[in-house]
Amino acid sequence: MEEVGPPDFQLVVSDPDTTEQMFIEKGIPHTTCELVVVALKEAGPGLLQCLDSLMIAETNIDFGYALMPGPAGHSMLAMHVEDYEFAVAVLHQSGFKLMYQEDLSR
């Protein structure tokens, strides 16, 4: 028989500061990480161009999430990348619109 510990799960939240405060108050172990969020004009071709830009720059994507459409109705992709600052620079230089916490919080 195997001992089963608490489940591991990942959340993308709109208010990370409040969420972290709540987890601390409740004694819930957690970690946080920065995500690069890209607003894509076109889901299919835009996604391919975004991934191509990162591949050509030789940086890795650890995992990604599709988010609800952004304020302008664009498809949004959140990614955890190998090097946050480098990926932000690559995507910015490639002409992608990056979204930041202040753009996403309600």
Protein Blocks (a to p, Z undefined) as FASTA:
>chain_A
ZZddddddddddfblmlmmmmmmmnopacddddddddddfblklmmmmmmmmmmmnopac
fbdcdddddfkopacdddddfblmlmmmmmmmnopacddfklmpZZ
